[in-house]
Amino acid sequence: MRRTLSTYRDLLRTPSVLWLLGTSILGRFNQGMVGLALLLLVTEHASYAIAGAVSACYLAGSFVAGPALARLADDRGRRPVLAVSAVLFGIAMITLAVVPPRPALLCVVAAVAGLCVPPVTASIRAVLPALVTPEQRRSVFALESTIQELIFILGPPTTAMLATAGGPRLAVAAAGLLVLVGTLGFVKDPAADAGRHPTERQAAGGVLRVSGIPGVIAAGTALVAAFQAETVGVVELISGRHASANAAYTLAVVSLGSMIGGLFYGTRHRHRAELRHLLALVAAGLALVLIAPNRLVLTVLLFCWGLTIAPALSRLFERLAALAPAAARTEAFGWMGSGLTVGAALGSALGGIVVAAAGGRASIGLAVAFIALSAAICEPWPRRRLMGQLRAAFRRP
């Protein structure tokens, strides 16, 4: 315990780290609020299908703009790009809250809001390696991955409370204002531009040609698809065919476990587990959930599985930061963000189809398969050693 506290105390005493981490959480609160806020807003006057279409337009906008804004931040500076996009995002979200509830209009404004999402996530993950020593990088990525869980723990209840107090329009507008305040606080610190090398510009998308980066991004996409499929499956196991809010309490233990696991992992400086091994551990932990006979055991197993999540995510982001050229690090994390968006949409869609056809356990099984795929593609396989082993296995005596 003392070692853990000492590790993070020293880390948070590093100039700018605490401020940038704290403001980045507020600047990313849209991740935990917008989905539910849009659902509540649209279903006041339209169907769930229309709500899904509006959400899809928002996600499509953020998918398209993520890498572009991140690259612009590398080229022109993170602070001006973040500030301008945050102001535009705030305006777009307030507009979304006040326009007439016509489906086509809501879709257009939601797409514009998605296009304006400030690249705070990509920026904080590009900045952190430049602020700490190489020995502290594992700890700082573990801490970032851990406290990001606060967005998904606090975001939905914050949205629900605002919607109850002032209606869904207040929740939508508040999401935009929170992102605006957090992002402007983030760019207030000059260290938000730390680690930039604008003179070493690369061609647009050139970072995707760096060896190892496509595999890491694809692994992240598959991993988030697994998380979404797991969520759909667990909700069905607990609630049956009609989703219940009670499932949220069981799902919350995953985030709690992830926070604890991430904080512990961040103190293991000498731990050299490969990313593939950590992802295999995530897959094995979720596979155990399939045998849960009742809700109590399910909750315990989900907590234990959660312990493996933040360490794997931390190692994933740590590896991407190590592979990406310093001049394109923000863009690399922008592409990762777009990949995670695709993964979330894919996992939700396939999870829903599988649940409807075969039940919640089948969707969890799909999630295990996604994680296994992530482990398989995250890093190049050691071909020489593998070929040597195959030759030895098939060599005639």
C-alpha positions as CSV (number, residue, x, y, z in Angstrom):
1,M,0.0,0.0,0.0
2,R,2.8,2.4,0.9
3,R,4.5,1.7,-2.4
4,T,1.3,2.4,-4.3
5,L,0.7,5.6,-2.5
6,S,4.3,6.7,-3.0
7,T,4.3,5.9,-6.7
8,Y,1.2,8.0,-7.4
9,R,2.1,10.8,-4.9
10,D,5.4,11.3,-6.8
11,L,3.6,11.2,-10.1
12,L,1.0,13.7,-9.2
13,R,3.7,16.1,-7.9
14,T,5.1,16.2,-11.4
15,P,4.3,19.7,-12.7
16,S,1.1,19.9,-14.7
17,V,0.2,16.2,-14.4
18,L,-2.6,16.6,-11.8
19,W,-4.1,19.6,-13.5
20,L,-4.1,18.1,-17.0
21,L,-5.5,14.8,-15.8
22,G,-8.3,16.5,-13.8
23,T,-9.3,18.9,-16.5
24,S,-9.1,16.2,-19.2
25,I,-11.7,14.1,-17.3
26,L,-14.1,17.0,-17.3
27,G,-13.3,17.7,-21.0
28,R,-14.2,14.1,-21.8
29,F,-17.4,13.9,-19.9
30,N,-19.4,13.8,-23.1
31,Q,-18.3,10.1,-23.4
32,G,-20.4,9.3,-20.3
33,M,-23.3,11.7,-20.9
34,V,-24.1,12.2,-24.6
35,G,-25.4,8.7,-25.4
36,L,-28.0,8.7,-22.6
37,A,-28.8,12.4,-23.0
38,L,-29.6,12.0,-26.7
39,L,-31.7,8.9,-26.0
40,L,-33.8,10.8,-23.4
41,L,-34.1,13.9,-25.6
42,V,-35.2,12.1,-28.8
43,T,-37.6,9.6,-27.2
44,E,-39.6,12.4,-25.7
45,H,-41.1,12.9,-29.2
46,A,-39.9,10.0,-31.4
47,S,-39.1,6.3,-31.4
48,Y,-36.0,4.5,-30.2
49,A,-35.2,3.9,-33.9
50,I,-35.0,7.7,-34.4
51,A,-32.9,8.0,-31.3
52,G,-30.5,5.4,-32.6
53,A,-30.2,7.3,-35.9
54,V,-29.4,10.6,-34.1
55,S,-26.8,8.8,-32.0
56,A,-25.3,7.2,-35.0
57,C,-25.0,10.6,-36.7
58,Y,-23.2,11.9,-33.7
59,L,-20.8,8.9,-33.6
60,A,-20.2,9.2,-37.4
61,G,-19.2,12.8,-37.0
62,S,-16.8,12.1,-34.2
63,F,-15.3,9.1,-36.1
64,V,-14.6,11.3,-39.1
65,A,-13.3,14.3,-37.2
66,G,-11.2,12.5,-34.6
67,P,-8.0,11.8,-36.6
68,A,-8.3,15.1,-38.6
69,L,-8.5,17.3,-35.5
70,A,-5.8,15.3,-33.8
71,R,-3.5,15.8,-36.8
72,L,-4.3,19.5,-36.8
73,A,-3.4,19.6,-33.2
74,D,0.0,18.1,-34.0
75,D,0.6,20.6,-36.8
76,R,-0.9,23.8,-35.4
77,G,-0.7,23.2,-31.7
78,R,-3.1,21.4,-29.3
79,R,-4.2,24.4,-27.4
80,P,-5.8,26.5,-30.2
81,V,-7.3,23.4,-31.8
82,L,-8.8,22.2,-28.5
83,A,-10.1,25.7,-27.6
84,V,-11.8,26.3,-30.9
85,S,-13.3,22.8,-31.2
86,A,-14.6,23.0,-27.6
87,V,-16.4,26.3,-28.2
88,L,-17.9,24.9,-31.4
89,F,-18.9,21.7,-29.6
90,G,-20.6,23.7,-26.8
91,I,-22.5,25.8,-29.3
92,A,-23.6,22.6,-31.3
93,M,-24.8,20.9,-28.1
94,I,-26.8,23.9,-27.0
95,T,-28.3,24.1,-30.5
96,L,-29.2,20.4,-30.3
97,A,-31.0,21.1,-27.0
98,V,-33.1,24.0,-28.3
99,V,-34.0,23.1,-32.0
100,P,-37.4,21.7,-32.8
101,P,-37.5,17.9,-32.4
102,R,-37.6,17.1,-36.1
103,P,-35.6,13.9,-36.8
104,A,-33.8,15.2,-39.9
105,L,-32.8,18.4,-38.1
106,L,-31.6,16.5,-35.0
107,C,-29.5,14.2,-37.1
108,V,-27.8,17.1,-38.9
109,V,-27.0,19.0,-35.7
110,A,-25.9,15.8,-33.9
111,A,-23.5,15.1,-36.8
112,V,-22.1,18.7,-36.5
113,A,-21.6,18.2,-32.8
114,G,-19.8,14.9,-33.4
115,L,-17.5,16.7,-35.9
116,C,-16.6,19.3,-33.2
117,V,-15.7,16.9,-30.4
118,P,-12.4,18.3,-29.1
119,P,-9.6,15.7,-29.2
120,V,-9.0,15.8,-25.5
121,T,-8.4,12.0,-25.1
122,A,-5.8,12.0,-27.9
123,S,-4.1,15.1,-26.5
124,I,-3.8,13.9,-22.9
125,R,-2.4,10.6,-24.0
126,A,0.1,12.3,-26.3
127,V,1.1,14.8,-23.6
128,L,1.7,12.5,-20.6
129,P,4.8,10.7,-21.9
130,A,6.5,14.1,-22.4
131,L,5.8,15.2,-18.8
132,V,7.1,12.1,-16.9
133,T,10.3,10.0,-16.9
134,P,10.4,6.8,-18.9
135,E,10.2,4.9,-15.6
136,Q,6.9,6.7,-14.8
137,R,5.2,6.1,-18.1
138,R,3.5,2.8,-17.1
139,S,2.2,4.5,-13.9
140,V,0.9,7.5,-15.6
141,F,-0.9,5.5,-18.3
142,A,-2.3,3.2,-15.6
143,L,-3.5,6.2,-13.7
144,E,-5.1,7.8,-16.8
145,S,-6.9,4.6,-17.7
146,T,-8.1,4.2,-14.2
147,I,-9.5,7.6,-13.6
148,Q,-11.2,7.5,-17.0
149,E,-13.5,5.0,-15.4
150,L,-14.9,8.0,-13.4
151,I,-16.5,9.3,-16.7
152,F,-18.5,6.1,-17.1
153,I,-19.3,5.8,-13.4
154,L,-20.4,9.5,-12.9
155,G,-21.6,10.4,-16.4
156,P,-24.9,8.4,-16.6
157,P,-26.2,9.3,-13.1
158,T,-25.2,13.0,-13.7
159,T,-27.3,12.9,-16.9
160,A,-30.2,11.2,-15.2
161,M,-30.2,13.8,-12.4
162,L,-30.1,16.7,-14.8
163,A,-32.8,15.3,-16.9
164,T,-35.0,14.7,-13.9
165,A,-34.4,18.3,-12.6
166,G,-34.7,20.2,-15.8
167,G,-35.5,17.8,-18.6
168,P,-33.4,16.1,-21.3
169,R,-32.6,19.4,-23.0
170,L,-30.8,20.5,-19.8
171,A,-28.7,17.3,-19.8
172,V,-27.7,17.8,-23.5
173,A,-26.7,21.4,-23.0
174,A,-24.9,20.6,-19.8
175,A,-22.8,17.9,-21.6
176,G,-21.6,20.6,-24.0
177,L,-20.9,23.1,-21.3
178,L,-18.9,20.6,-19.1
179,V,-16.7,19.7,-22.1
180,L,-16.2,23.4,-22.8
181,V,-15.2,24.2,-19.3
182,G,-12.9,21.2,-18.9
183,T,-11.2,21.7,-22.3
184,L,-10.6,25.4,-21.7
185,G,-9.1,24.5,-18.3
186,F,-6.9,21.9,-20.0
187,V,-5.5,24.4,-22.6
188,K,-4.9,27.0,-19.9
189,D,-1.7,25.1,-19.0
190,P,1.1,25.6,-21.5
191,A,2.2,22.0,-20.9
192,A,-0.8,20.9,-23.0
193,D,1.5,21.4,-26.0
194,A,4.4,19.4,-24.5
195,G,6.1,16.9,-26.7
196,R,5.1,18.4,-30.0
197,H,7.6,18.4,-32.9
198,P,5.8,20.4,-35.7
199,T,9.0,20.5,-37.8
200,E,8.8,16.7,-38.2
201,R,5.5,16.6,-40.1
202,Q,4.3,13.5,-41.7
203,A,1.8,13.0,-44.6
204,A,-1.8,12.7,-43.6
205,G,-2.4,9.2,-42.3
206,G,1.3,8.4,-42.5
207,V,1.3,7.3,-38.9
208,L,-0.8,4.3,-39.9
209,R,2.1,3.1,-42.0
210,V,4.4,2.9,-38.9
211,S,5.1,-0.7,-38.2
212,G,3.0,-2.0,-35.3
213,I,0.5,0.8,-35.1
214,P,-2.3,-0.7,-37.3
215,G,-2.2,-3.8,-35.1
216,V,-2.5,-1.9,-31.9
217,I,-5.4,0.2,-33.2
218,A,-7.2,-2.9,-34.5
219,A,-6.6,-4.6,-31.2
220,G,-8.2,-1.7,-29.4
221,T,-11.2,-1.8,-31.8
222,A,-11.7,-5.5,-31.1
223,L,-11.3,-5.0,-27.3
224,V,-14.0,-2.2,-27.1
225,A,-16.3,-4.3,-29.3
226,A,-15.9,-7.0,-26.6
227,F,-16.8,-4.6,-23.8
228,Q,-20.0,-3.6,-25.6
229,A,-21.0,-7.2,-26.4
230,E,-20.3,-8.1,-22.8
231,T,-22.5,-5.2,-21.5
232,V,-25.4,-6.3,-23.7
233,G,-25.0,-9.9,-22.6
234,V,-24.9,-9.1,-18.9
235,V,-27.9,-6.8,-19.1
236,E,-29.9,-9.7,-20.7
237,L,-28.7,-12.2,-18.1
238,I,-29.9,-9.9,-15.3
239,S,-33.0,-8.3,-16.8
240,G,-34.3,-10.7,-19.4
241,R,-35.7,-9.5,-22.7
242,H,-36.6,-6.0,-21.2
243,A,-33.6,-4.0,-20.0
244,S,-33.7,-3.0,-16.3
245,A,-31.9,-0.2,-14.6
246,N,-30.9,-2.7,-11.9
247,A,-28.3,-4.1,-14.3
248,A,-26.3,-0.9,-13.9
249,Y,-25.3,-1.8,-10.4
250,T,-23.9,-5.1,-11.5
251,L,-22.1,-3.5,-14.4
252,A,-20.6,-0.9,-12.0
253,V,-18.5,-3.5,-10.3
254,V,-16.6,-4.0,-13.5
255,S,-15.5,-0.3,-13.4
256,L,-14.7,-0.6,-9.7
257,G,-12.5,-3.7,-10.3
258,S,-10.8,-2.0,-13.3
259,M,-9.9,1.0,-11.1
260,I,-8.4,-1.2,-8.4
261,G,-6.5,-3.3,-11.0
262,G,-5.2,-0.2,-12.8
263,L,-3.9,1.4,-9.7
264,F,-2.1,-1.7,-8.7
265,Y,-0.6,-2.4,-12.1
266,G,0.8,1.1,-12.3
267,T,3.1,0.4,-9.4
268,R,4.6,-2.8,-11.0
269,H,7.5,-1.1,-12.8
270,R,9.4,-4.3,-13.2
271,H,6.4,-6.2,-14.6
272,R,7.2,-7.1,-18.2
273,A,4.1,-8.9,-19.3
274,E,3.5,-8.5,-23.0
275,L,0.3,-6.9,-24.2
276,R,-0.8,-10.2,-25.7
277,H,-0.5,-11.9,-22.3
278,L,-2.5,-9.2,-20.6
279,L,-5.2,-9.5,-23.2
280,A,-5.2,-13.3,-22.9
281,L,-5.8,-12.8,-19.1
282,V,-8.8,-10.5,-19.9
283,A,-10.2,-13.2,-22.2
284,A,-9.8,-15.9,-19.6
285,G,-11.4,-13.8,-16.9
286,L,-14.5,-13.1,-19.0
287,A,-14.7,-16.7,-20.1
288,L,-15.2,-17.6,-16.4
289,V,-18.3,-15.3,-16.3
290,L,-20.0,-17.8,-18.6
291,I,-20.2,-20.4,-15.9
292,A,-21.8,-18.1,-13.3
293,P,-24.9,-19.9,-11.9
294,N,-26.6,-16.9,-10.2
295,R,-26.4,-13.1,-10.0
296,L,-24.2,-13.1,-6.9
297,V,-21.5,-15.3,-8.5
298,L,-21.9,-13.3,-11.7
299,T,-21.2,-10.0,-9.8
300,V,-18.1,-11.5,-8.1
301,L,-16.7,-12.8,-11.3
302,L,-17.4,-9.5,-13.1
303,F,-15.5,-7.7,-10.4
304,C,-12.5,-10.1,-10.8
305,W,-12.6,-9.7,-14.5
306,G,-12.6,-5.9,-14.1
307,L,-9.3,-6.2,-12.3
308,T,-7.7,-7.1,-15.7
309,I,-9.2,-4.4,-17.8
310,A,-7.3,-1.2,-16.9
311,P,-3.9,-3.0,-16.9
312,A,-4.6,-4.2,-20.5
313,L,-5.8,-0.8,-21.7
314,S,-2.9,0.9,-20.0
315,R,-0.4,-1.4,-21.7
316,L,-2.2,-0.8,-25.0
317,F,-1.9,3.0,-24.8
318,E,1.6,2.7,-23.5
319,R,2.6,0.6,-26.6
320,L,0.9,3.0,-29.0
321,A,2.7,6.0,-27.4
322,A,6.0,4.1,-27.8
323,L,5.4,3.2,-31.4
324,A,4.1,6.6,-32.6
325,P,6.6,9.3,-33.8
326,A,6.5,12.2,-31.4
327,A,5.4,14.5,-34.3
328,A,2.3,12.4,-34.9
329,R,1.5,11.1,-31.4
330,T,-1.8,13.0,-31.1
331,E,-2.9,11.8,-34.5
332,A,-2.1,8.2,-33.6
333,F,-4.3,8.5,-30.6
334,G,-6.9,10.2,-32.7
335,W,-7.0,7.1,-35.0
336,M,-7.2,5.0,-31.9
337,G,-10.2,7.0,-30.8
338,S,-11.9,6.4,-34.1
339,G,-11.1,2.7,-33.9
340,L,-12.7,2.5,-30.4
341,T,-15.8,4.3,-31.8
342,V,-16.1,1.6,-34.5
343,G,-15.6,-1.1,-32.0
344,A,-18.3,0.2,-29.7
345,A,-20.8,0.4,-32.6
346,L,-19.8,-3.1,-33.8
347,G,-20.0,-4.7,-30.4
348,S,-23.4,-3.2,-29.6
349,A,-24.9,-4.2,-32.9
350,L,-23.5,-7.7,-33.0
351,G,-24.2,-8.2,-29.3
352,G,-27.8,-7.2,-29.8
353,I,-28.2,-9.6,-32.7
354,V,-26.6,-12.5,-30.8
355,V,-28.7,-11.8,-27.6
356,A,-31.9,-11.8,-29.7
357,A,-30.9,-15.1,-31.3
358,A,-29.2,-17.0,-28.5
359,G,-29.3,-15.1,-25.2
360,G,-26.9,-13.2,-23.0
361,R,-24.3,-16.0,-22.5
362,A,-23.9,-16.2,-26.3
363,S,-23.1,-12.4,-26.4
364,I,-20.6,-12.8,-23.6
365,G,-19.0,-15.7,-25.6
366,L,-18.8,-13.3,-28.6
367,A,-17.0,-10.8,-26.3
368,V,-14.5,-13.5,-25.4
369,A,-13.9,-14.2,-29.1
370,F,-13.3,-10.5,-29.7
371,I,-10.8,-10.3,-26.9
372,A,-9.0,-13.4,-28.2
373,L,-8.8,-11.7,-31.6
374,S,-7.4,-8.6,-30.0
375,A,-4.7,-10.7,-28.3
376,A,-3.9,-12.3,-31.6
377,I,-3.4,-9.1,-33.6
378,C,-2.0,-6.7,-31.1
379,E,1.7,-7.4,-31.6
380,P,3.7,-9.1,-34.4
381,W,4.3,-12.8,-33.7
382,P,7.9,-13.8,-33.3
383,R,8.2,-15.5,-36.7
384,R,11.7,-16.9,-36.4
385,R,11.0,-18.5,-33.0
386,L,7.6,-19.7,-34.2
387,M,9.0,-21.2,-37.4
388,G,11.8,-22.9,-35.5
389,Q,9.3,-24.5,-33.1
390,L,7.2,-25.7,-36.0
391,R,10.2,-27.2,-37.8
392,A,11.3,-28.9,-34.6
393,A,7.8,-30.3,-34.0
394,F,7.5,-31.8,-37.5
395,R,11.1,-32.8,-37.9
396,R,11.4,-36.5,-38.5
397,P,13.4,-38.5,-35.9
